[in-house]
């Protein structure tokens, strides 16, 4: 039986199952900041999301039905179904129970809410929006970002959160405002095709109460309609409501551009961003901020020193090499990451070190992955990262390597990693941007490589 050390009678006590998940960790941080007692369970493996939990002294226990005690409010993470042992115990005891997405919607209904969704770019865009509102101090905010970031100010008036489309989870939410960055085919283990994805996003848009800001350049997003919410578009195309023009990228500094609102000059901005996908993301944030009544000069001031979300083009410099950790795991995301590297460091070669995430995605997009990776100067591939739902598949990492080129090197988790590290360090040393990309555990490979460089 677990002995909770800080058990108080005057606050709500939450227990989060799968508390190390990016969304659950962020939710735990919000609940703690709101003055609640928070506990949780998960595996013993260390995840980067633990850092903020540790700062708040949130205790984490191994999965065990004896963790569940009377008086707890129990929240189930998206990775589990209702047969999870702790959740079943909570039901047996008659405790208040919620799924992650059910409780997120409760938070969204308590204040004004802005949901950010899209097949790609939702974490970066949510992060931009949060940094803007937090630095501008327009309202006390609470936020949940898909990189594990969450916090709540005292008496929050605005809730900004990332809404994931996987398994149509985002249909649980009824936000006041929403940003849709794009609509693309992904998660082939669940969605059938582009039309199926579009149907899900249309259902999400139908749940938005006031305004939907969407990318008008996206072939599917521009098909979205709403019976009640106002639809406002952004992009590079002239027919959008908010348009970015006169774009100039300054290597290693950022991008200057001018925004036109309904055809009229609005404001000229400079932000430390480089890829065109980042430009579109920040344009959506500018549009939403304008809708909320924030002056453009204050938008510029708040985001002048914008910092990327965790694992979104996170950079490490070592003796001339730029080593990047990025969550890109879809062909279009890989292209976008390579584009950012080219624009920011035009004089360096780009080396891609990519780990596919899930066998179904790798098989479905095998040719598209190969074409996107060919946009780099050299490719290394790391073993496919499976998931709890699929431990194996009908495709191998060697199948992808053959599609790219005969000199594409494959890195095996248990064999030959350090030989590859030697190749990376000696053959490309000081001349390249090394892009470690993937949604699995390639960030650990990146950490091992940096340690190798420091020690050898």
N, C-alpha and C positions, 0 to 999 in steps of 0.2 A: 504494500500500500504506500502510495506517495504521500509524504508529509509536506504540504505547502507551507513554506516558512512565513510568508507575509500575508496571511489570511485575515482580511478585514471585513467587517459586516456592513460597512456603509457604502461600498462600491460594488459594481457588477464585476463578476469574475468570469473571464472568458478562457476557454480552452480551444486552441486551434490545432486541428489534425492536419499534419503536413505543413507545419509552420515555416519550414525553410524554403518553400516554393516562393517564386518572385512575388506573386500576388499576395499570398498568405503572409509572407514576411512584412510586406508593406502595410497590409491590413492590421497586423499585430502592432506595428509601430503607431498607427493612427489610434487604435483603441487604447494603447498605453498613454499616449499624449493627451487623450481626453479624460484621463484620470482613473481609468479602470485597472484592475489587476489582470495580467495576461500571462498565460502559460501555454505550452504546446507540446506536441510530440512529432518526432521525425526519426530518420535514420541517423546513425552516428557520424557518417561521412561529413566532413566540413565543406560547407558551401559559402560562397562570398556573401550571400544574403544574411549569414549569421552575424556579420560584423555589427550591424545596427541593432540587432536583437541583444547582442552581448552588451552594447553600450547602455541599453535600458535595463540590463539585468533581468531579462526575460528568460525564465528557466525552460529548458527543453528536455523532454524525457523520451526514452524508447517507447515504441508503440506497446501499449499494455492496457487491457480493459480496466485494470485497477487504478489507472490514472484518473478515471472518471468518478467524481464524488458529487453528492447532493450540493446544490447551490451554484453549479457551473452553468454557463451558457456555452454550448458547444457548436463550433463552426467547422464544417467538413470541406477540405480542399478539393479542387477540381480533379485531382489525380485519382480520387477514390469514388466508389459507389457506396450505397447505404448499407452494404454488408460489412464494412470496415468494423473491426471488433470494438473500438472505442465508441464509435457512433451508435452501434447497436446497443451498447451498454447504456449510453445516454438516453436512448429511446426507452429502454426497459425501465429506467429510473424516472421517466416522465420529465426529463429536463428540457429546457428550451433549446431547440436545435435548429440550425440553419445550414444551408450550403453557402459556399463562398459568394456565389453570385446573388443569392437571396439577401445576404447581409449587405453586400455592396449597394444593392438597390435601396435598402433601408437608409443607408447614409445619403444616397442621392436624393431621397425624398425629404430629408430633414432640412436641406438648404437649397439654394440655387445650385444647379449642377451642370458641368460641361463634360461630356464624354468624348474621348478621342478614339477613333477606330480606323481600320484600313488593313489591307493585307500586308502592306509594307509601310514602315515609317511611323507607326502609331506611338512607339516608345519615345523616339526622338522628338516627335511633335508634342507629346504630353509633357516631356521634360522642358521643352522651350516655353510652353504655356505656363507651366508651374514657375519657372524662373522669372518670367515676366511679371506675373501677378504677385509673387513673393517679394521681389525686389521693389516693385512699384508700391507695394503695400496698399493696393486698391481696396482690398477687403481682407479680413482674417480668413485664411484658407486652410482646407485640409486637402491632401492629395494622395493619389496612389498611382505610381508609375511601374511599368512592367519590367524595370530593371531591379526591383526590390526596394525602391525608395518610397517611403511613406512618412507623412508627418501631419500633425494637426495643430493649428494655433488655437488659443483660447477662444471659445465661443465662435467657431468658424461660420462664416456667412456664405462661403462658396466652396464646393467640392469639385475638384478636377480629377478625373480618373481615366485610366486606359480601359477600353472595352474590347475584349478578344472575341473574334468571330468563330473560333474553333468550336465545333459541336453546337453552333448557334447559341453559345453562352450569352452573347450580348443581348439576346432577346429578353433577358430577365430585367433589363434596365429601361427606365422611362425618364431620361434626362431632360432638362430644360433646353440645353443647347448641345450641339454635336459637331465634330469635325470628322469628315470622311476623306482620308488621304488618297485612297485608290481602292479599286475592286479588282482582284486578280485571282486566278485559280491557284490554290494551295491546299494543303492538307488533303491529298488525294485518298487517304485512308477513310475520310468521312465525306467530303464533297464529291459529287459525280463529275461536274464540269463547270465551266464559267457561268452558265445560266443558273445552276444550283447556288453558286456563291452569290450571284446578283440577287436571287430571290431572298436569300438570308439578309443581305444588306438592305433590301427594300423593306423587309419586315422591321428591321432595326430603325430605319428612317421613319416608319409609320409610328414608332413609339416616342419620337422626339416631339416635345411640346411647342417650342418657340422657333428656333432657327437651326438649320443645317448648313454648315459651310463645307463645300465639297470641291474636289479638284475637277474642274471643267475640262482639263486636258485629257483626263482618263476616259477611255472609250466606254467603260461600263459605269463608272461613277456618274457620268453625265446623263445616264438613263434614269437615274433615281428621281422619283417624284414624291411629293407629300401632300396629303389632304389638308393638313393643318399647319405644319411648320413652314416658315419662309425658307426658300432654297436660294443660297448665295454661292456663286462660283468664284474660283480663283485659279490662276495658272499663268502660262506664258502666251496662250492664244488670245487674240484680240477680242474674241467674243465673250470673255470672262468678265465678271463684275469687278474683280480686283486683278490687275495685270501687272507683272513685273517686266520692265523694259530697261534698255540702256545698261545691260549687265556687263560688268568688268571684274574679272578675278585677278587679284594680286597674290602671286605665290607666297605661301607661308604667312600671309596677313589676313586675307579675307576677300569678301565680295561686296562691291558697290552696285546698287541698282535703284531704279526709280519705280514707285508704285503709282498706277493710275486707277482711280476709283470711278466706275461708271463713265469711263472715257476722259475724266478730268484729272489733272495732276494732283496727287495726294501728298507724297513726301519722298525724299531720297534717303536711302538707308545705307549703312555699312555694318556688316556683321562678320564675325570670324568663322564663316562657313565657306565651302568650296564646291561641292557637287551640286548639280542642278536639282537633284532630288531634295537636298537640304534647303535650297532656295525656295522650292515649292512648299516644303513643310513650314518654313518660317513665314511665308506669305499667308498661309492659312491662319497662323497665329496672329499676324498683323490684322487680318480681316476680323477675327474673333475679338481681338482687343478693341478694335474700332467700334464694333457692335456694342461692346460693353462700355463705351464712352471714354476710353483712354486716348489721350492726345498722342499723335505720332512722335513728337519729340520725346515724350516719356517712354514710349515703346523703344525708341532708339537707345535711350539712356539705360533702360533696364536690361537690354540684351546685348549691349556693346561688348560685354565680356562673357558672353554665353559659353557654357561648358557642356560638352557632350554627355549624354547619359552613359551609364556604366556599360562597357562592352559595345559601345557604338563609336568606332574609330578612336578607341582609347590608345594613345601614343606613348611609346617609351623610346628614348634616344640613347644609343650606345655607340660611341666612337664613330659617328657618321651614319650609322644605320638608323633608320626609323622603323621601329617594330610596332605593328598595329594589332590590337585585339578587337575583333569585330564580330557581331552576332549574325552576320549575313549567312542565310541558309537557303535562299531561293535564287534561281538564276538572275532575276532582275536586281536583287539586292547585291549580288556579287558584282554585277556590272556597275551598279551605283557606287560601291566601295572602291572599285578600281578607278572609276571616273574621278572620285574625290582625291585619290592618291595622285593621279596624273595632273590634276589642276593645282593641287597644293605643292607638289614636288615635281615640276615638269622636267627637271634635269636629272632625275633619278630613274633607274629601272624599277619595275614593279614585279615582285615575286609573290605569287599566290601560294599559300599553304592552306588547303581547304579540307575540311572534314564534313562529308555529307551527314545529314540528320534524318534518320529513319529510312528504312529500305523501300517503303512504298513511294516516298518522295523521290528518292534516288532513281528508282526504276521509271517512274512516270516522266521525270524531267532529265533523263540521262543525256539526250542530245543537247538540250538547252543548257545544262550544266557545262558540258564540254565547250559549247560556243562562247559562253560567258567567260569561262576561265582562259580561253585562248586570247582574250583581250589583254592578259598580263604578258610579261616577257618570259616567265618561267613558272612551271607549276609543280608543286609537291602535293600529294594526296595522303590523307591520314585515314585509317580504318573507319568504315561507316559506324556511326553511333546509332544504336537501336533505340528502343523505348520500352517502357513497361508493357506496352500492348503488342510489340513485335520484336522478338529477340533475333530473328533471322529473316531472310527474304530470298528472292530469286535473282538478285543482282549482287555483284561483288565490286570492291573498290578497283580491282584490275579491269573490270568492264569499262569503268569510266576512264581509267588511264589510257586504254586503247583508243577511245574516242578522241582524246586530246592530242597526243603525239607519242611517238615511240620513246622519246627521252623523258617523259613524265615519270617522276620518281614516286614510289609508294612507300610510306612510312608505316611500319607495323608497330602496334602498341608494345608488343613484348619482344621485339627483335629489330635491331638495327637503328634505333632512334638516334643514338649518339654518333653513328657514322654519318647520318644525314646532317646532324648538327655541325659536324666538322666540315661537310660540304658547303653548307650555308655560310659558315663563318669564313672559310678560306676562299671560296670561289666568288662570293658576292660581297665580301666584307667592305663596308664603308661606301657602297655605291647605290644601295637599293632601299626601297620601301618594302619591308617584309609584311605581308598581310596574312595574319592568322585568322581564318574565317570559319564560322560554323556555330551551330546552336547546341552542340554536344559538350564534350569536355576538352576541346582544343585549346581553351584558355589555360589549361594545366600544361599542355605541351608548350605553349608560349612561355609560361613561367619556367619550365624546365630548360628551355633554350636560353633564356636570359641568364639563368643560374650557370649554365654551361659556359656561356661567354665570360661571365665574371670569374669563373674558377679556372679557366684554361687560357 
